[in-house]
Amino acid sequence: MRALLIAFLNSWRGLVHGARTERAVRLELALLLLGLPLAMVLGATLWVRVALLASLLLMLAAEFLNTAVEKLCDHLHPGHHPKIGIVKDLASAGAFLAQGIAALIWLAALVERTG
């Protein structure tokens, strides 16, 4: 039980740090806060609501991983380096694709709801 509590506290510190220091994380947290009530209204069924919220959580998770990769790269190699740039671009592409998944799910729910 203690290990679970420690793991939760580590994660909480990461969430707080990300929210305090990263603009992209704050933006996606705001989308999550706006998306919560919107998902309840837009989602016609429980599973659609779950998909809408899960897509926002996935997007936020990808942003945290992208941020972690960028911070690690900056720590290991503070100067500009082409190969580090490629690593950062790959992490950014992962976050972008998660955003695309979220957009696709929200668009599908909107089309289903209005159609």
C-alpha positions as CSV (number, residue, x, y, z in Angstrom):
1,M,0.0,0.0,0.0
2,R,2.9,2.4,0.8
3,A,4.4,1.9,-2.6
4,L,1.1,2.8,-4.2
5,L,0.9,6.0,-2.2
6,I,4.5,6.9,-3.1
7,A,3.7,6.3,-6.8
8,F,0.6,8.4,-6.6
9,L,2.6,11.3,-4.9
10,N,5.3,11.1,-7.6
11,S,2.6,11.3,-10.3
12,W,0.9,14.2,-8.5
13,R,4.2,16.1,-8.3
14,G,4.6,15.6,-12.0
15,L,1.1,16.8,-12.8
16,V,1.6,19.9,-10.6
17,H,5.0,20.7,-12.0
18,G,3.7,20.3,-15.6
19,A,0.8,22.5,-14.9
20,R,3.0,25.2,-13.4
21,T,5.8,25.2,-15.9
22,E,4.4,24.1,-19.3
23,R,2.1,26.2,-21.4
24,A,1.0,23.2,-23.6
25,V,0.1,21.2,-20.5
26,R,-1.9,24.0,-19.0
27,L,-3.8,24.3,-22.4
28,E,-4.6,20.6,-22.5
29,L,-5.7,20.7,-18.8
30,A,-8.0,23.5,-19.7
31,L,-9.4,21.4,-22.6
32,L,-9.9,18.5,-20.2
33,L,-11.8,20.7,-17.7
34,L,-14.0,22.1,-20.6
35,G,-14.3,18.7,-22.1
36,L,-15.7,17.0,-19.0
37,P,-19.1,18.7,-19.0
38,L,-19.2,18.8,-22.8
39,A,-18.6,15.1,-23.0
40,M,-21.6,14.5,-20.7
41,V,-23.8,16.6,-23.0
42,L,-22.3,15.5,-26.4
43,G,-22.0,11.8,-25.6
44,A,-25.1,9.9,-26.5
45,T,-24.1,6.8,-24.6
46,L,-21.8,5.9,-21.8
47,W,-19.1,4.6,-24.1
48,V,-19.1,7.7,-26.3
49,R,-18.6,9.8,-23.1
50,V,-15.8,7.5,-22.0
51,A,-14.2,7.7,-25.5
52,L,-14.4,11.5,-25.4
53,L,-12.8,11.8,-22.0
54,A,-10.2,9.1,-22.7
55,S,-9.1,10.9,-25.8
56,L,-8.4,14.0,-23.8
57,L,-6.5,12.0,-21.2
58,L,-4.5,10.3,-23.9
59,M,-3.7,13.7,-25.4
60,L,-2.5,15.0,-22.0
61,A,-0.5,11.8,-21.4
62,A,1.3,12.2,-24.7
63,E,2.0,15.9,-23.9
64,F,3.6,14.9,-20.6
65,L,5.7,12.2,-22.3
66,N,6.7,14.8,-24.9
67,T,7.7,17.3,-22.2
68,A,9.7,14.6,-20.3
69,V,11.6,13.7,-23.5
70,E,12.3,17.4,-24.2
71,K,13.5,18.1,-20.6
72,L,15.7,15.0,-20.6
73,C,17.2,16.0,-24.0
74,D,17.8,19.6,-22.8
75,H,19.5,18.2,-19.6
76,L,21.8,15.8,-21.4
77,H,22.7,18.1,-24.3
78,P,21.8,21.8,-23.6
79,G,23.2,23.1,-26.9
80,H,21.7,22.6,-30.3
81,H,22.3,19.2,-31.8
82,P,20.7,17.8,-34.9
83,K,20.2,14.3,-33.5
84,I,18.6,15.7,-30.3
85,G,16.4,17.8,-32.5
86,I,15.2,14.7,-34.3
87,V,14.4,13.0,-30.9
88,K,12.4,16.1,-29.8
89,D,10.6,16.2,-33.2
90,L,9.6,12.5,-32.8
91,A,8.2,13.1,-29.3
92,S,6.4,16.2,-30.6
93,A,4.9,14.1,-33.5
94,G,3.6,11.6,-30.9
95,A,1.8,14.4,-29.0
96,F,0.5,15.8,-32.3
97,L,-1.0,12.4,-33.3
98,A,-2.6,12.0,-29.9
99,Q,-4.2,15.4,-30.5
100,G,-5.4,14.1,-33.9
101,I,-7.0,11.1,-32.3
102,A,-8.8,13.3,-29.8
103,A,-10.0,15.6,-32.6
104,L,-11.2,12.6,-34.6
105,I,-13.2,11.2,-31.7
106,W,-14.8,14.5,-30.8
107,L,-15.7,15.1,-34.4
108,A,-17.2,11.7,-34.8
109,A,-19.3,12.2,-31.6
110,L,-20.5,15.6,-32.9
111,V,-21.4,14.2,-36.3
112,E,-23.2,11.3,-34.6
113,R,-25.1,13.6,-32.2
114,T,-26.2,16.0,-34.9
115,G,-26.7,13.5,-37.7
